[in-house]
Amino acid sequence: MGEVLAGGLLRAGWDPSEISLAARREERRREVETATGISTSLDPAEAAAGRRIVVVAVKPGDVPRLLEQIVGSISADQVLISLAAGVSTAVYEASLGEVPVVRAMPNTPAQIDAGVTALAGGAFVDDDAMGLASEVLGAVGETIVLAEQLMDAVTAVSGTGPAYVFILAEAMVEAAIREGLPWHAAEKLVEQTIRGAGMLLAQTDLTPARLRAQVTSPGGTTAAAIHVLEERGFRALVEDAVRAAAQRSRELGERASSTSG
Ligand SMILES: NC(=O)c1ccc[n+]([C@@H]2O[C@H](COP(=O)([O-])OP(=O)(O)OC[C@H]3O[C@@H](n4cnc5c(N)ncnc54)[C@H](OP(=O)(O)O)[C@@H]3O)[C@@H](O)[C@H]2O)c1
């Protein structure tokens, strides 16, 4: 996700000299430097030195080790943006002191600048700091500012959300092939259906329920399909999946809090 964000900033017109990256393995460091043209270090404190914005894009379990590496080198006039799922701003503040920390949850469509990122400010974040964080994440899609206690829910909805759409796409392609469509046609029909439905949802003021009603004529084919989905508990399944993801986000955050500081 760090590399995706760096790529988005370059596409948004940032100069490579305005960015530094850190990796923890020499092989990865070289790979990232070659792919992005951005100077890369094995020392996160060195990469963060003198930068107005510092983005932490390691796995939640790696946050405590990273904090050990950067403690004492992040100051109150920098803004730290954490992408780590479940890790609260308080975890960073407990190690780094009165530093503005913005917790951010992007998603993988960021790869094509079509992501959505929720942002939540910690105790020392002012409008300027939040503005900078919104600008950085805005390079890879839309942003929305929310209260921090909602971030586990955000993780479960939009952070994890692309996977729900992809598993639906997989299932639709398999079903299409079973109905006799050639593979390439099944893929094209499913891809464009999901793209078109998403665009329709985003570009009209109609609710998902209203748009679904538009496709559903009484006694028709969509009604038959929706009946099966409802009868087999599709909605409850989605709700349970989202709840499981939110719970996992909380657990990951608790683990990071208990192993840091
Ligand atoms: N992927 C998503 O859809 C998504 C969405 C929203 C948020 N996030 C969050 O973004 C974070 C990164 O996820 P990801 O999928 O991009 O993980 P990833 O592919 O594992 O990338 C993390 C990178 O950080 C490196 N790293 C770990 N500790 C380090 C340290 N101390 N110093 C320098 N580099 C270090 C890792 O090195 P190695 O190569 O040696 O492992 C790895 O290259 C996670 O916290 C995740 O919760 C991800």
Ligand as a Chemical Component Dictionary entry (heavy atoms), coordinates in Angstrom:
data_LIG
# 
_chem_comp.id                   LIG 
_chem_comp.type                 NON-POLYMER 
_chem_comp.pdbx_formal_charge   0 
_chem_comp.three_letter_code    LIG 
# 
loop_
_chem_comp_atom.comp_id 
_chem_comp_atom.atom_id 
_chem_comp_atom.alt_atom_id 
_chem_comp_atom.type_symbol 
_chem_comp_atom.charge 
_chem_comp_atom.model_Cartn_x 
_chem_comp_atom.model_Cartn_y 
_chem_comp_atom.model_Cartn_z 
_chem_comp_atom.pdbx_ordinal 
LIG N1  N1  N 0  -3.709 -4.031 1.318  1  
LIG C1  C1  C 0  -4.818 -3.376 1.589  2  
LIG O1  O1  O 0  -5.869 -3.515 0.949  3  
LIG C2  C2  C 0  -4.849 -2.368 2.682  4  
LIG C3  C3  C 0  -5.919 -1.476 2.751  5  
LIG C4  C4  C 0  -5.908 -0.543 3.765  6  
LIG C5  C5  C 0  -4.872 -0.543 4.693  7  
LIG N2  N2  N 1  -3.880 -1.436 4.614  8  
LIG C6  C6  C 0  -2.843 -1.405 5.634  9  
LIG O2  O2  O 0  -1.631 -1.033 5.031  10 
LIG C7  C7  C 0  -0.563 -1.665 5.736  11 
LIG C8  C8  C 0  0.340  -2.325 4.735  12 
LIG O3  O3  O 0  -0.379 -3.360 4.079  13 
LIG P1  P1  P 0  0.219  -4.037 2.776  14 
LIG O4  O4  O 0  -0.823 -4.960 2.270  15 
LIG O5  O5  O -1 0.771  -2.996 1.856  16 
LIG O6  O6  O 0  1.431  -4.865 3.456  17 
LIG P2  P2  P 0  2.811  -5.374 2.812  18 
LIG O7  O7  O 0  2.623  -5.664 1.372  19 
LIG O8  O8  O 0  3.339  -6.447 3.725  20 
LIG O9  O9  O 0  3.748  -4.105 2.917  21 
LIG C9  C9  C 0  4.334  -3.695 4.111  22 
LIG C10 C10 C 0  5.792  -3.402 3.811  23 
LIG O10 O10 O 0  6.388  -2.813 4.979  24 
LIG C11 C11 C 0  7.675  -3.371 5.133  25 
LIG N3  N3  N 0  8.120  -3.201 6.522  26 
LIG C12 C12 C 0  7.696  -3.852 7.621  27 
LIG N4  N4  N 0  8.326  -3.375 8.721  28 
LIG C13 C13 C 0  9.149  -2.393 8.298  29 
LIG C14 C14 C 0  10.053 -1.520 8.951  30 
LIG N5  N5  N 0  10.245 -1.571 10.269 31 
LIG N6  N6  N 0  10.750 -0.618 8.208  32 
LIG C15 C15 C 0  10.564 -0.551 6.872  33 
LIG N7  N7  N 0  9.719  -1.369 6.179  34 
LIG C16 C16 C 0  9.018  -2.257 6.892  35 
LIG C17 C17 C 0  7.478  -4.818 4.749  36 
LIG O11 O11 O 0  8.718  -5.417 4.493  37 
LIG P3  P3  P 0  8.859  -6.954 3.997  38 
LIG O12 O12 O 0  8.755  -6.839 2.494  39 
LIG O13 O13 O 0  10.177 -7.349 4.503  40 
LIG O14 O14 O 0  7.713  -7.699 4.618  41 
LIG C18 C18 C 0  6.613  -4.681 3.503  42 
LIG O15 O15 O 0  7.366  -4.448 2.343  43 
LIG C19 C19 C 0  -1.184 -2.670 6.705  44 
LIG O16 O16 O 0  -1.080 -2.185 8.027  45 
LIG C20 C20 C 0  -2.618 -2.760 6.279  46 
LIG O17 O17 O 0  -3.453 -2.931 7.394  47 
LIG C21 C21 C 0  -3.832 -2.334 3.597  48 
# 
loop_
_chem_comp_bond.comp_id 
_chem_comp_bond.atom_id_1 
_chem_comp_bond.atom_id_2 
_chem_comp_bond.value_order 
_chem_comp_bond.pdbx_ordinal 
LIG N1  C1  SING 1  
LIG C1  O1  DOUB 2  
LIG C1  C2  SING 3  
LIG C2  C3  SING 4  
LIG C2  C21 DOUB 5  
LIG C3  C4  DOUB 6  
LIG C4  C5  SING 7  
LIG C5  N2  DOUB 8  
LIG N2  C6  SING 9  
LIG N2  C21 SING 10 
LIG C6  O2  SING 11 
LIG C6  C20 SING 12 
LIG O2  C7  SING 13 
LIG C7  C8  SING 14 
LIG C7  C19 SING 15 
LIG C8  O3  SING 16 
LIG O3  P1  SING 17 
LIG P1  O4  DOUB 18 
LIG P1  O5  SING 19 
LIG P1  O6  SING 20 
LIG O6  P2  SING 21 
LIG P2  O7  DOUB 22 
LIG P2  O8  SING 23 
LIG P2  O9  SING 24 
LIG O9  C9  SING 25 
LIG C9  C10 SING 26 
LIG C10 O10 SING 27 
LIG C10 C18 SING 28 
LIG O10 C11 SING 29 
LIG C11 N3  SING 30 
LIG C11 C17 SING 31 
LIG N3  C12 SING 32 
LIG N3  C16 SING 33 
LIG C12 N4  DOUB 34 
LIG N4  C13 SING 35 
LIG C13 C14 SING 36 
LIG C13 C16 DOUB 37 
LIG C14 N5  SING 38 
LIG C14 N6  DOUB 39 
LIG N6  C15 SING 40 
LIG C15 N7  DOUB 41 
LIG N7  C16 SING 42 
LIG C17 O11 SING 43 
LIG C17 C18 SING 44 
LIG O11 P3  SING 45 
LIG P3  O12 DOUB 46 
LIG P3  O13 SING 47 
LIG P3  O14 SING 48 
LIG C18 O15 SING 49 
LIG C19 O16 SING 50 
LIG C19 C20 SING 51 
LIG C20 O17 SING 52 
# 
